[in-house]
Amino acid sequence: MKKKLLILILIGTVLTFFIYFYTKNDNLTLVSLGDGLSIGMTPYNIEGFSFNDYLKEDFKIKHKLNNYYEFGAPNITLKELIYSIKENETRSFKNKRMEIKRAIYEADILTISIGMDYLSKINLTKNIRDEFKEDFEELLSIIKTLNTNKVIVLGLYTRNNQNLLSINKINAIIRDITLTNNFIYIDIAHLIEDKYYLNINSTYLNYEGHKAIYKEIKKYL
């Protein structure tokens, strides 16, 4: 009798395992926030293939993508992104309306890339850095109230080492605040080479540059 009971328990355990294995949902929700870099913007005022698109396609191929919500916009500033979240901006995705707060909350993986568009066009004075630090702390504080999953924050890069010291100081701010919030910081300054630029007068990257960023992100997933 005890032997039969043991066999039944064993069968039940095995069945439970297989039911869980074949019915569990591994699909991920990917969300991106940021400026032109996050959407693969080009000097020709059209969107190209971004590092987020590489991530999206990777998860689709592996049948692990549930939803992808892109809340990026060219030339958006840090203050504007914060305002967009506070006002709970809504966008349409395949006939589905989604609020930015809800998207951030539901994200299994959230990428943030902000600063390249507007910081590359101005003189990075101490006042600018201090203001950036204050705003960035506010941004990640808001994000942390909504999501503590895999939040990936990208640093900035510079072309031909121009303003390298200033960019390094901004990256130090991004890195320290990101790590303080227990998010993932990814340094991309060392990745970007001349061959990755679409235009000599632009900071926007070609698809190979975005692919290099995507590969760096994959190391942390």
Summary of the structure (lengths in Angstrom):
residues: 221
radius of gyration: 20.9
end to end distance: 49.0
largest distance: 82.3
contacts: 660
relative contact order: 0.14
helix: 48%
strand: 18%
